[in-house]
Amino acid sequence: MNEDDVYVCMICERAGTDGIHILSQFICSDCEAEIVNTDVEDDLYDYLVMRMRVLWLDLIRMETDQPPGSTFS
Ligand SMILES: [Zn+2]
């Protein structure tokens, strides 16, 4: 047993051991299943999107690791 294997889910904020890691974030298996099964028109989807924006911001930061003022072309 290793306590380091317990992570806090970025969606429900509960501690868990089963789930997926994306960048520095953790999503528990419950929420992972929820995301997969949630319809875009569902109210829950908006909530999940809101929670996952943190993750996307991380991704964007990584992909656009350039000084400000870089031109888009
Ligand atoms: Zn969760």
PDB file of the backbone (N, CA, C, O) and the ligand in Angstrom, with CONECT records:
HET     ZN  A 101       1
ATOM      1  N   MET A   1       0.847  -1.205   0.000  1.00  0.00           N
ATOM      2  CA  MET A   1       0.000   0.000   0.000  1.00  0.00           C
ATOM      3  C   MET A   1       0.879   1.251   0.000  1.00  0.00           C
ATOM      4  O   MET A   1       1.859   1.342   0.740  1.00  0.00           O
ATOM      5  N   ASN A   2       0.518   2.177  -0.819  1.00  0.00           N
ATOM      6  CA  ASN A   2       1.286   3.402  -0.923  1.00  0.00           C
ATOM      7  C   ASN A   2       0.324   4.596  -0.938  1.00  0.00           C
ATOM      8  O   ASN A   2      -0.483   4.748  -1.856  1.00  0.00           O
ATOM      9  N   GLU A   3       0.425   5.423   0.076  1.00  0.00           N
ATOM     10  CA  GLU A   3      -0.510   6.557   0.173  1.00  0.00           C
ATOM     11  C   GLU A   3      -0.333   7.552  -0.967  1.00  0.00           C
ATOM     12  O   GLU A   3      -1.226   8.352  -1.246  1.00  0.00           O
ATOM     13  N   ASP A   4       0.801   7.501  -1.610  1.00  0.00           N
ATOM     14  CA  ASP A   4       1.043   8.400  -2.729  1.00  0.00           C
ATOM     15  C   ASP A   4       0.151   8.083  -3.922  1.00  0.00           C
ATOM     16  O   ASP A   4       0.032   8.884  -4.849  1.00  0.00           O
ATOM     17  N   ASP A   5      -0.467   6.922  -3.895  1.00  0.00           N
ATOM     18  CA  ASP A   5      -1.317   6.522  -5.010  1.00  0.00           C
ATOM     19  C   ASP A   5      -2.736   7.068  -4.914  1.00  0.00           C
ATOM     20  O   ASP A   5      -3.577   6.775  -5.763  1.00  0.00           O
ATOM     21  N   VAL A   6      -3.002   7.866  -3.873  1.00  0.00           N
ATOM     22  CA  VAL A   6      -4.332   8.467  -3.732  1.00  0.00           C
ATOM     23  C   VAL A   6      -4.291   9.881  -4.300  1.00  0.00           C
ATOM     24  O   VAL A   6      -3.427  10.681  -3.942  1.00  0.00           O
ATOM     25  N   TYR A   7      -5.244  10.180  -5.195  1.00  0.00           N
ATOM     26  CA  TYR A   7      -5.283  11.487  -5.836  1.00  0.00           C
ATOM     27  C   TYR A   7      -6.650  12.127  -5.636  1.00  0.00           C
ATOM     28  O   TYR A   7      -7.635  11.443  -5.357  1.00  0.00           O
ATOM     29  N   VAL A   8      -6.695  13.437  -5.781  1.00  0.00           N
ATOM     30  CA  VAL A   8      -7.976  14.140  -5.659  1.00  0.00           C
ATOM     31  C   VAL A   8      -8.500  14.413  -7.069  1.00  0.00           C
ATOM     32  O   VAL A   8      -7.828  15.021  -7.902  1.00  0.00           O
ATOM     33  N   CYS A   9      -9.708  13.947  -7.298  1.00  0.00           N
ATOM     34  CA  CYS A   9     -10.344  14.117  -8.597  1.00  0.00           C
ATOM     35  C   CYS A   9     -10.629  15.590  -8.871  1.00  0.00           C
ATOM     36  O   CYS A   9     -11.140  16.299  -8.004  1.00  0.00           O
ATOM     37  N   MET A  10     -10.298  16.051 -10.085  1.00  0.00           N
ATOM     38  CA  MET A  10     -10.509  17.454 -10.418  1.00  0.00           C
ATOM     39  C   MET A  10     -11.975  17.778 -10.665  1.00  0.00           C
ATOM     40  O   MET A  10     -12.352  18.950 -10.689  1.00  0.00           O
ATOM     41  N   ILE A  11     -12.800  16.765 -10.846  1.00  0.00           N
ATOM     42  CA  ILE A  11     -14.223  16.999 -11.113  1.00  0.00           C
ATOM     43  C   ILE A  11     -15.014  17.008  -9.816  1.00  0.00           C
ATOM     44  O   ILE A  11     -15.669  18.001  -9.500  1.00  0.00           O
ATOM     45  N   CYS A  12     -14.965  15.926  -9.065  1.00  0.00           N
ATOM     46  CA  CYS A  12     -15.792  15.791  -7.866  1.00  0.00           C
ATOM     47  C   CYS A  12     -15.007  16.105  -6.593  1.00  0.00           C
ATOM     48  O   CYS A  12     -15.585  16.197  -5.510  1.00  0.00           O
ATOM     49  N   GLU A  13     -13.695  16.269  -6.725  1.00  0.00           N
ATOM     50  CA  GLU A  13     -12.827  16.633  -5.604  1.00  0.00           C
ATOM     51  C   GLU A  13     -12.790  15.584  -4.499  1.00  0.00           C
ATOM     52  O   GLU A  13     -12.442  15.883  -3.357  1.00  0.00           O
ATOM     53  N   ARG A  14     -13.149  14.359  -4.848  1.00  0.00           N
ATOM     54  CA  ARG A  14     -13.013  13.267  -3.883  1.00  0.00           C
ATOM     55  C   ARG A  14     -11.679  12.576  -4.126  1.00  0.00           C
ATOM     56  O   ARG A  14     -11.170  12.551  -5.246  1.00  0.00           O
ATOM     57  N   ALA A  15     -11.132  12.025  -3.070  1.00  0.00           N
ATOM     58  CA  ALA A  15      -9.879  11.289  -3.209  1.00  0.00           C
ATOM     59  C   ALA A  15     -10.166   9.902  -3.757  1.00  0.00           C
ATOM     60  O   ALA A  15     -11.128   9.247  -3.357  1.00  0.00           O
ATOM     61  N   GLY A  16      -9.331   9.471  -4.666  1.00  0.00           N
ATOM     62  CA  GLY A  16      -9.532   8.152  -5.246  1.00  0.00           C
ATOM     63  C   GLY A  16      -8.231   7.578  -5.748  1.00  0.00           C
ATOM     64  O   GLY A  16      -7.229   8.282  -5.864  1.00  0.00           O
ATOM     65  N   THR A  17      -8.253   6.308  -6.041  1.00  0.00           N
ATOM     66  CA  THR A  17      -7.052   5.649  -6.538  1.00  0.00           C
ATOM     67  C   THR A  17      -7.218   5.181  -7.979  1.00  0.00           C
ATOM     68  O   THR A  17      -6.241   5.053  -8.717  1.00  0.00           O
ATOM     69  N   ASP A  18      -8.490   4.921  -8.381  1.00  0.00           N
ATOM     70  CA  ASP A  18      -8.742   4.463  -9.749  1.00  0.00           C
ATOM     71  C   ASP A  18      -9.188   5.623 -10.610  1.00  0.00           C
ATOM     72  O   ASP A  18     -10.098   6.366 -10.243  1.00  0.00           O
ATOM     73  N   GLY A  19      -8.549   5.775 -11.752  1.00  0.00           N
ATOM     74  CA  GLY A  19      -8.937   6.855 -12.631  1.00  0.00           C
ATOM     75  C   GLY A  19      -7.843   7.127 -13.639  1.00  0.00           C
ATOM     76  O   GLY A  19      -6.911   6.337 -13.793  1.00  0.00           O
ATOM     77  N   ILE A  20      -7.965   8.261 -14.331  1.00  0.00           N
ATOM     78  CA  ILE A  20      -6.981   8.600 -15.345  1.00  0.00           C
ATOM     79  C   ILE A  20      -6.247   9.878 -14.962  1.00  0.00           C
ATOM     80  O   ILE A  20      -6.783  10.753 -14.281  1.00  0.00           O
ATOM     81  N   HIS A  21      -5.025   9.953 -15.415  1.00  0.00           N
ATOM     82  CA  HIS A  21      -4.212  11.142 -15.187  1.00  0.00           C
ATOM     83  C   HIS A  21      -4.020  11.855 -16.512  1.00  0.00           C
ATOM     84  O   HIS A  21      -3.597  11.262 -17.504  1.00  0.00           O
ATOM     85  N   ILE A  22      -4.338  13.128 -16.507  1.00  0.00           N
ATOM     86  CA  ILE A  22      -4.083  13.942 -17.692  1.00  0.00           C
ATOM     87  C   ILE A  22      -3.269  15.132 -17.235  1.00  0.00           C
ATOM     88  O   ILE A  22      -3.734  15.954 -16.444  1.00  0.00           O
ATOM     89  N   LEU A  23      -2.051  15.218 -17.739  1.00  0.00           N
ATOM     90  CA  LEU A  23      -1.128  16.251 -17.284  1.00  0.00           C
ATOM     91  C   LEU A  23      -1.010  16.169 -15.766  1.00  0.00           C
ATOM     92  O   LEU A  23      -0.687  15.111 -15.227  1.00  0.00           O
ATOM     93  N   SER A  24      -1.264  17.257 -15.087  1.00  0.00           N
ATOM     94  CA  SER A  24      -1.119  17.254 -13.629  1.00  0.00           C
ATOM     95  C   SER A  24      -2.436  16.925 -12.941  1.00  0.00           C
ATOM     96  O   SER A  24      -2.510  16.927 -11.712  1.00  0.00           O
ATOM     97  N   GLN A  25      -3.477  16.641 -13.722  1.00  0.00           N
ATOM     98  CA  GLN A  25      -4.796  16.436 -13.143  1.00  0.00           C
ATOM     99  C   GLN A  25      -5.151  14.961 -13.064  1.00  0.00           C
ATOM    100  O   GLN A  25      -4.600  14.115 -13.768  1.00  0.00           O
ATOM    101  N   PHE A  26      -6.099  14.695 -12.172  1.00  0.00           N
ATOM    102  CA  PHE A  26      -6.590  13.340 -12.003  1.00  0.00           C
ATOM    103  C   PHE A  26      -8.106  13.344 -12.123  1.00  0.00           C
ATOM    104  O   PHE A  26      -8.777  14.206 -11.555  1.00  0.00           O
ATOM    105  N   ILE A  27      -8.642  12.386 -12.859  1.00  0.00           N
ATOM    106  CA  ILE A  27     -10.092  12.229 -12.963  1.00  0.00           C
ATOM    107  C   ILE A  27     -10.424  10.814 -12.524  1.00  0.00           C
ATOM    108  O   ILE A  27      -9.921   9.847 -13.096  1.00  0.00           O
ATOM    109  N   CYS A  28     -11.275  10.691 -11.500  1.00  0.00           N
ATOM    110  CA  CYS A  28     -11.590   9.371 -10.979  1.00  0.00           C
ATOM    111  C   CYS A  28     -12.424   8.573 -11.983  1.00  0.00           C
ATOM    112  O   CYS A  28     -13.024   9.134 -12.900  1.00  0.00           O
ATOM    113  N   SER A  29     -12.446   7.279 -11.793  1.00  0.00           N
ATOM    114  CA  SER A  29     -13.123   6.419 -12.766  1.00  0.00           C
ATOM    115  C   SER A  29     -14.619   6.722 -12.834  1.00  0.00           C
ATOM    116  O   SER A  29     -15.232   6.559 -13.889  1.00  0.00           O
ATOM    117  N   ASP A  30     -15.220   7.165 -11.715  1.00  0.00           N
ATOM    118  CA  ASP A  30     -16.639   7.533 -11.722  1.00  0.00           C
ATOM    119  C   ASP A  30     -16.892   8.705 -12.666  1.00  0.00           C
ATOM    120  O   ASP A  30     -17.800   8.670 -13.497  1.00  0.00           O
ATOM    121  N   CYS A  31     -16.075   9.737 -12.522  1.00  0.00           N
ATOM    122  CA  CYS A  31     -16.261  10.929 -13.336  1.00  0.00           C
ATOM    123  C   CYS A  31     -15.880  10.655 -14.789  1.00  0.00           C
ATOM    124  O   CYS A  31     -16.481  11.200 -15.714  1.00  0.00           O
ATOM    125  N   GLU A  32     -14.899   9.824 -14.970  1.00  0.00           N
ATOM    126  CA  GLU A  32     -14.502   9.458 -16.326  1.00  0.00           C
ATOM    127  C   GLU A  32     -15.689   8.827 -17.054  1.00  0.00           C
ATOM    128  O   GLU A  32     -15.973   9.156 -18.205  1.00  0.00           O
ATOM    129  N   ALA A  33     -16.375   7.916 -16.363  1.00  0.00           N
ATOM    130  CA  ALA A  33     -17.547   7.265 -16.943  1.00  0.00           C
ATOM    131  C   ALA A  33     -18.652   8.278 -17.185  1.00  0.00           C
ATOM    132  O   ALA A  33     -19.378   8.199 -18.176  1.00  0.00           O
ATOM    133  N   GLU A  34     -18.771   9.234 -16.264  1.00  0.00           N
ATOM    134  CA  GLU A  34     -19.802  10.261 -16.372  1.00  0.00           C
ATOM    135  C   GLU A  34     -19.571  11.121 -17.618  1.00  0.00           C
ATOM    136  O   GLU A  34     -20.502  11.428 -18.362  1.00  0.00           O
ATOM    137  N   ILE A  35     -18.314  11.499 -17.822  1.00  0.00           N
ATOM    138  CA  ILE A  35     -17.964  12.334 -18.971  1.00  0.00           C
ATOM    139  C   ILE A  35     -18.297  11.604 -20.269  1.00  0.00           C
ATOM    140  O   ILE A  35     -18.872  12.178 -21.193  1.00  0.00           O
ATOM    141  N   VAL A  36     -17.931  10.353 -20.315  1.00  0.00           N
ATOM    142  CA  VAL A  36     -18.155   9.560 -21.528  1.00  0.00           C
ATOM    143  C   VAL A  36     -19.649   9.421 -21.821  1.00  0.00           C
ATOM    144  O   VAL A  36     -20.066   9.399 -22.979  1.00  0.00           O
ATOM    145  N   ASN A  37     -20.454   9.327 -20.747  1.00  0.00           N
ATOM    146  CA  ASN A  37     -21.879   9.061 -20.923  1.00  0.00           C
ATOM    147  C   ASN A  37     -22.768  10.296 -20.921  1.00  0.00           C
ATOM    148  O   ASN A  37     -23.983  10.193 -21.091  1.00  0.00           O
ATOM    149  N   THR A  38     -22.161  11.463 -20.730  1.00  0.00           N
ATOM    150  CA  THR A  38     -22.966  12.677 -20.649  1.00  0.00           C
ATOM    151  C   THR A  38     -23.234  13.260 -22.027  1.00  0.00           C
ATOM    152  O   THR A  38     -22.325  13.417 -22.842  1.00  0.00           O
ATOM    153  N   ASP A  39     -24.483  13.571 -22.268  1.00  0.00           N
ATOM    154  CA  ASP A  39     -24.883  14.168 -23.528  1.00  0.00           C
ATOM    155  C   ASP A  39     -24.521  15.654 -23.519  1.00  0.00           C
ATOM    156  O   ASP A  39     -24.555  16.303 -22.473  1.00  0.00           O
ATOM    157  N   VAL A  40     -24.181  16.177 -24.673  1.00  0.00           N
ATOM    158  CA  VAL A  40     -23.790  17.592 -24.768  1.00  0.00           C
ATOM    159  C   VAL A  40     -24.927  18.505 -24.321  1.00  0.00           C
ATOM    160  O   VAL A  40     -24.679  19.606 -23.830  1.00  0.00           O
ATOM    161  N   GLU A  41     -26.162  18.062 -24.486  1.00  0.00           N
ATOM    162  CA  GLU A  41     -27.310  18.900 -24.126  1.00  0.00           C
ATOM    163  C   GLU A  41     -27.682  18.771 -22.659  1.00  0.00           C
ATOM    164  O   GLU A  41     -28.577  19.465 -22.177  1.00  0.00           O
ATOM    165  N   ASP A  42     -27.013  17.907 -21.965  1.00  0.00           N
ATOM    166  CA  ASP A  42     -27.267  17.711 -20.543  1.00  0.00           C
ATOM    167  C   ASP A  42     -26.679  18.867 -19.733  1.00  0.00           C
ATOM    168  O   ASP A  42     -25.606  19.370 -20.065  1.00  0.00           O
ATOM    169  N   ASP A  43     -27.363  19.285 -18.689  1.00  0.00           N
ATOM    170  CA  ASP A  43     -26.848  20.351 -17.819  1.00  0.00           C
ATOM    171  C   ASP A  43     -25.521  19.955 -17.189  1.00  0.00           C
ATOM    172  O   ASP A  43     -24.647  20.792 -16.965  1.00  0.00           O
ATOM    173  N   LEU A  44     -25.389  18.675 -16.910  1.00  0.00           N
ATOM    174  CA  LEU A  44     -24.182  18.182 -16.279  1.00  0.00           C
ATOM    175  C   LEU A  44     -22.966  18.425 -17.170  1.00  0.00           C
ATOM    176  O   LEU A  44     -21.852  18.617 -16.680  1.00  0.00           O
ATOM    177  N   TYR A  45     -23.190  18.414 -18.464  1.00  0.00           N
ATOM    178  CA  TYR A  45     -22.090  18.614 -19.407  1.00  0.00           C
ATOM    179  C   TYR A  45     -21.445  19.982 -19.201  1.00  0.00           C
ATOM    180  O   TYR A  45     -20.221  20.112 -19.226  1.00  0.00           O
ATOM    181  N   ASP A  46     -22.277  20.996 -18.999  1.00  0.00           N
ATOM    182  CA  ASP A  46     -21.750  22.334 -18.759  1.00  0.00           C
ATOM    183  C   ASP A  46     -20.865  22.355 -17.518  1.00  0.00           C
ATOM    184  O   ASP A  46     -19.810  22.988 -17.489  1.00  0.00           O
ATOM    185  N   TYR A  47     -21.327  21.645 -16.502  1.00  0.00           N
ATOM    186  CA  TYR A  47     -20.563  21.582 -15.265  1.00  0.00           C
ATOM    187  C   TYR A  47     -19.216  20.900 -15.498  1.00  0.00           C
ATOM    188  O   TYR A  47     -18.178  21.365 -15.027  1.00  0.00           O
ATOM    189  N   LEU A  48     -19.256  19.800 -16.228  1.00  0.00           N
ATOM    190  CA  LEU A  48     -18.019  19.063 -16.491  1.00  0.00           C
ATOM    191  C   LEU A  48     -17.058  19.902 -17.324  1.00  0.00           C
ATOM    192  O   LEU A  48     -15.850  19.910 -17.085  1.00  0.00           O
ATOM    193  N   VAL A  49     -17.610  20.603 -18.297  1.00  0.00           N
ATOM    194  CA  VAL A  49     -16.776  21.471 -19.137  1.00  0.00           C
ATOM    195  C   VAL A  49     -16.111  22.536 -18.291  1.00  0.00           C
ATOM    196  O   VAL A  49     -14.932  22.845 -18.466  1.00  0.00           O
ATOM    197  N   MET A  50     -16.884  23.093 -17.369  1.00  0.00           N
ATOM    198  CA  MET A  50     -16.366  24.131 -16.487  1.00  0.00           C
ATOM    199  C   MET A  50     -15.209  23.590 -15.652  1.00  0.00           C
ATOM    200  O   MET A  50     -14.171  24.236 -15.506  1.00  0.00           O
ATOM    201  N   ARG A  51     -15.411  22.397 -15.111  1.00  0.00           N
ATOM    202  CA  ARG A  51     -14.366  21.794 -14.293  1.00  0.00           C
ATOM    203  C   ARG A  51     -13.124  21.476 -15.127  1.00  0.00           C
ATOM    204  O   ARG A  51     -11.996  21.588 -14.646  1.00  0.00           O
ATOM    205  N   MET A  52     -13.341  21.088 -16.349  1.00  0.00           N
ATOM    206  CA  MET A  52     -12.219  20.638 -17.176  1.00  0.00           C
ATOM    207  C   MET A  52     -11.504  21.789 -17.867  1.00  0.00           C
ATOM    208  O   MET A  52     -10.482  21.591 -18.523  1.00  0.00           O
ATOM    209  N   ARG A  53     -12.042  22.985 -17.717  1.00  0.00           N
ATOM    210  CA  ARG A  53     -11.389  24.130 -18.333  1.00  0.00           C
ATOM    211  C   ARG A  53      -9.974  24.297 -17.772  1.00  0.00           C
ATOM    212  O   ARG A  53      -9.062  24.723 -18.480  1.00  0.00           O
ATOM    213  N   VAL A  54      -9.809  23.961 -16.506  1.00  0.00           N
ATOM    214  CA  VAL A  54      -8.496  24.016 -15.869  1.00  0.00           C
ATOM    215  C   VAL A  54      -7.503  23.176 -16.662  1.00  0.00           C
ATOM    216  O   VAL A  54      -6.361  23.565 -16.906  1.00  0.00           O
ATOM    217  N   LEU A  55      -7.997  22.009 -17.050  1.00  0.00           N
ATOM    218  CA  LEU A  55      -7.161  21.072 -17.783  1.00  0.00           C
ATOM    219  C   LEU A  55      -6.801  21.626 -19.157  1.00  0.00           C
ATOM    220  O   LEU A  55      -5.660  21.529 -19.607  1.00  0.00           O
ATOM    221  N   TRP A  56      -7.798  22.203 -19.807  1.00  0.00           N
ATOM    222  CA  TRP A  56      -7.549  22.750 -21.131  1.00  0.00           C
ATOM    223  C   TRP A  56      -6.578  23.917 -21.076  1.00  0.00           C
ATOM    224  O   TRP A  56      -5.746  24.086 -21.967  1.00  0.00           O
ATOM    225  N   LEU A  57      -6.687  24.712 -20.038  1.00  0.00           N
ATOM    226  CA  LEU A  57      -5.758  25.825 -19.888  1.00  0.00           C
ATOM    227  C   LEU A  57      -4.334  25.307 -19.750  1.00  0.00           C
ATOM    228  O   LEU A  57      -3.398  25.900 -20.287  1.00  0.00           O
ATOM    229  N   ASP A  58      -4.171  24.198 -19.028  1.00  0.00           N
ATOM    230  CA  ASP A  58      -2.864  23.562 -18.908  1.00  0.00           C
ATOM    231  C   ASP A  58      -2.357  23.134 -20.279  1.00  0.00           C
ATOM    232  O   ASP A  58      -1.197  23.355 -20.628  1.00  0.00           O
ATOM    233  N   LEU A  59      -3.248  22.520 -21.046  1.00  0.00           N
ATOM    234  CA  LEU A  59      -2.891  22.030 -22.376  1.00  0.00           C
ATOM    235  C   LEU A  59      -2.479  23.182 -23.283  1.00  0.00           C
ATOM    236  O   LEU A  59      -1.465  23.119 -23.977  1.00  0.00           O
ATOM    237  N   ILE A  60      -3.296  24.242 -23.258  1.00  0.00           N
ATOM    238  CA  ILE A  60      -3.024  25.393 -24.113  1.00  0.00           C
ATOM    239  C   ILE A  60      -1.673  26.009 -23.757  1.00  0.00           C
ATOM    240  O   ILE A  60      -0.892  26.397 -24.625  1.00  0.00           O
ATOM    241  N   ARG A  61      -1.424  26.085 -22.444  1.00  0.00           N
ATOM    242  CA  ARG A  61      -0.142  26.636 -22.003  1.00  0.00           C
ATOM    243  C   ARG A  61       1.025  25.830 -22.557  1.00  0.00           C
ATOM    244  O   ARG A  61       2.048  26.386 -22.957  1.00  0.00           O
ATOM    245  N   MET A  62       0.857  24.511 -22.574  1.00  0.00           N
ATOM    246  CA  MET A  62       1.929  23.647 -23.052  1.00  0.00           C
ATOM    247  C   MET A  62       2.127  23.767 -24.556  1.00  0.00           C
ATOM    248  O   MET A  62       3.253  23.795 -25.055  1.00  0.00           O
ATOM    249  N   GLU A  63       0.993  23.837 -25.272  1.00  0.00           N
ATOM    250  CA  GLU A  63       1.074  23.844 -26.734  1.00  0.00           C
ATOM    251  C   GLU A  63       1.482  25.189 -27.302  1.00  0.00           C
ATOM    252  O   GLU A  63       2.040  25.269 -28.396  1.00  0.00           O
ATOM    253  N   THR A  64       1.199  26.246 -26.551  1.00  0.00           N
ATOM    254  CA  THR A  64       1.550  27.562 -27.048  1.00  0.00           C
ATOM    255  C   THR A  64       2.599  28.166 -26.127  1.00  0.00           C
ATOM    256  O   THR A  64       2.454  29.285 -25.636  1.00  0.00           O
ATOM    257  N   ASP A  65       3.645  27.406 -25.908  1.00  0.00           N
ATOM    258  CA  ASP A  65       4.710  27.851 -25.042  1.00  0.00           C
ATOM    259  C   ASP A  65       5.632  28.780 -25.814  1.00  0.00           C
ATOM    260  O   ASP A  65       6.797  28.477 -26.070  1.00  0.00           O
ATOM    261  N   GLN A  66       5.062  29.924 -26.173  1.00  0.00           N
ATOM    262  CA  GLN A  66       5.798  30.906 -26.951  1.00  0.00           C
ATOM    263  C   GLN A  66       5.597  32.269 -26.289  1.00  0.00           C
ATOM    264  O   GLN A  66       4.636  32.475 -25.548  1.00  0.00           O
ATOM    265  N   PRO A  67       6.501  33.180 -26.561  1.00  0.00           N
ATOM    266  CA  PRO A  67       6.349  34.508 -25.980  1.00  0.00           C
ATOM    267  C   PRO A  67       5.099  35.192 -26.538  1.00  0.00           C
ATOM    268  O   PRO A  67       4.715  34.940 -27.680  1.00  0.00           O
ATOM    269  N   PRO A  68       4.469  36.047 -25.747  1.00  0.00           N
ATOM    270  CA  PRO A  68       3.296  36.769 -26.237  1.00  0.00           C
ATOM    271  C   PRO A  68       3.659  37.606 -27.438  1.00  0.00           C
ATOM    272  O   PRO A  68       4.778  38.108 -27.540  1.00  0.00           O
ATOM    273  N   GLY A  69       2.720  37.758 -28.345  1.00  0.00           N
ATOM    274  CA  GLY A  69       2.987  38.561 -29.515  1.00  0.00           C
ATOM    275  C   GLY A  69       3.340  37.739 -30.728  1.00  0.00           C
ATOM    276  O   GLY A  69       3.504  38.277 -31.823  1.00  0.00           O
ATOM    277  N   SER A  70       3.459  36.417 -30.542  1.00  0.00           N
ATOM    278  CA  SER A  70       3.722  35.543 -31.684  1.00  0.00           C
ATOM    279  C   SER A  70       2.563  35.650 -32.665  1.00  0.00           C
ATOM    280  O   SER A  70       1.402  35.744 -32.267  1.00  0.00           O
ATOM    281  N   THR A  71       2.886  35.634 -33.929  1.00  0.00           N
ATOM    282  CA  THR A  71       1.829  35.776 -34.930  1.00  0.00           C
ATOM    283  C   THR A  71       1.189  34.437 -35.264  1.00  0.00           C
ATOM    284  O   THR A  71       1.852  33.400 -35.300  1.00  0.00           O
ATOM    285  N   PHE A  72      -0.105  34.485 -35.505  1.00  0.00           N
ATOM    286  CA  PHE A  72      -0.834  33.321 -35.980  1.00  0.00           C
ATOM    287  C   PHE A  72      -0.784  33.361 -37.498  1.00  0.00           C
ATOM    288  O   PHE A  72      -1.085  34.403 -38.080  1.00  0.00           O
ATOM    289  N   SER A  73      -0.431  32.315 -38.139  1.00  0.00           N
ATOM    290  CA  SER A  73      -0.446  32.331 -39.591  1.00  0.00           C
ATOM    291  C   SER A  73      -0.832  30.973 -40.149  1.00  0.00           C
ATOM    292  O   SER A  73      -0.896  30.801 -41.366  1.00  0.00           O
TER     293      SER A  73
HETATM  294 ZN    ZN A 101     -14.468  12.287  -9.641  1.00  0.00          ZN2+
END
